[in-house]
Amino acid sequence: MVALLIDVALCAYLLGARRGWDRTHIAHVRGSALPSVAMVILMASGIGEAIGVLTTTMDVIGFGLTASLWPLM
């Protein structure tokens, strides 16, 4: 998260201030871009969490199946 904040500040400087934009224009561009970026970050973190839950669940199910089939082997 800190890396994303540093990236936003760096982009505001490199793409805005160096081109001669004033603070209000940079704030307008940043304000219009951040909601889209926030949605992508929210989706990516949600998908990552879902994958983590699935792998944990599958490990538990796999261990349970192995333990229940052990007497047959």
C-alpha positions in Angstrom: 0.0 0.0 0.0 2.9 2.4 0.8 4.4 1.6 -2.5 1.2 2.6 -4.3 1.1 5.9 -2.4 4.7 6.6 -3.3 3.9 5.8 -6.9 1.0 8.2 -7.0 3.1 11.0 -5.5 5.9 10.3 -7.9 3.6 10.2 -10.9 2.0 13.5 -9.8 5.4 15.1 -9.8 6.8 13.5 -13.0 3.6 13.7 -15.1 2.2 16.9 -13.7 4.6 19.3 -12.1 7.3 18.8 -14.6 4.8 19.6 -17.4 3.9 22.9 -15.8 0.5 21.9 -14.4 -0.7 23.7 -11.3 -1.9 21.9 -8.2 -5.6 22.1 -9.0 -5.1 20.4 -12.3 -3.0 17.7 -10.8 -5.5 17.2 -8.1 -8.3 17.0 -10.6 -6.5 14.3 -12.7 -5.6 12.4 -9.6 -9.1 12.6 -8.2 -10.6 11.3 -11.5 -8.1 8.4 -11.8 -8.0 7.1 -8.3 -11.5 5.6 -8.1 -10.7 3.3 -11.1 -7.4 2.3 -9.6 -9.0 1.6 -6.2 -11.5 -0.7 -7.8 -8.8 -2.7 -9.5 -6.8 -2.9 -6.2 -10.0 -4.0 -4.4 -10.7 -6.7 -6.9 -7.1 -8.0 -6.9 -6.9 -8.1 -3.1 -10.3 -9.9 -3.0 -9.3 -12.5 -5.5 -6.0 -13.0 -3.7 -7.9 -13.6 -0.4 -10.3 -16.0 -2.1 -7.4 -18.0 -3.5 -5.8 -18.1 -0.1 -9.0 -19.4 1.5 -9.4 -22.0 -1.3 -5.9 -23.4 -0.9 -6.2 -23.6 2.8 -9.6 -25.4 2.5 -8.2 -27.8 -0.1 -5.2 -28.6 2.1 -7.6 -29.4 5.0 -9.8 -31.5 2.7 -6.8 -33.3 1.2 -5.4 -34.1 4.6 -8.8 -35.4 5.8 -9.1 -37.6 2.7 -5.6 -38.9 3.1 -6.2 -39.7 6.8 -9.5 -41.4 6.1 -8.1 -43.6 3.3 -4.9 -44.5 5.2 -6.3 -47.8 6.6 -7.1 -48.9 3.0 -3.5 -48.6 1.9 
